[in-house]
Amino acid sequence: MIDEEVAELQAGGVDAITAEFNTYEDYLDRQITSTDLYYLEDIELARQLVELGYRGNGEILKREEFDSRKEAAEMARKQKLHNKPKKLASAMKELTGFPLLQALAQREEAVRSGKLTTIVFVRDRNSKGQEVSGYIDYAYRLKTENLECVFDRKKRLMPKPSDLSFYNWETQTSTSNPSPNFQVIADNEAGLLFKNKRDRKIINVDPRARPGDNSTRTEVHTDEYMQVVLYDHVTRRRS
């Protein structure tokens, strides 16, 4: 198994030495024979002799070079993980009879890729029986939370005080927060607005108004919640 991992790392441009050995001491120990230890009786002395070139086969890396290669290998490993396609939280889930989850699953891949941003308006009662509502940045939730439990129906997608906008109708608690994708514009005559940070387009959530350029409003009819509305915005970077 280790040999397979080393071969894979080499194929990705990582040298075998740093892939095979976790520490410089491990690397030196590979060059030490049982005969060396028998006569020297000191592992540290044996390592020093290997590092100085008096023991071992071939050219021995200095500690600085080993550490440098190790750091480069770690950067390559992280880059590979970063480029690895993210598993969809909704993949292989049975969502028949759950319109909101179906709608979110249909959008997940496009939202993760950045081609689409979706604001989810949810109104329902929380675990305390209080009516709450809020606007959720779906992309930000996908990035910061594992929503697989939502698609497994073990947990409900509910608005929180940390979302774009949140209101508790019983306590009259109100909060608003920007996200990496949206700026909240709350104090204006048009009511609550959201500005997409990528193309700076405005999304108007007033049901009596047009949602805005490249935006659509979709009401989801479901028994899962009191009210659900999706605001989809196709993002286009400003030229």
Helices and strands as residue ranges (DSSP letters): H 2-11, H 16-20, H 24-29, H 34-40, H 43-51, H 63-83, H 99-113, E 116-125, E 131-137, H 138-144, H 148-151, E 165-168, E 173-176, E 182-185, E 193-196, E 202-204, E 215-219, E 227-234
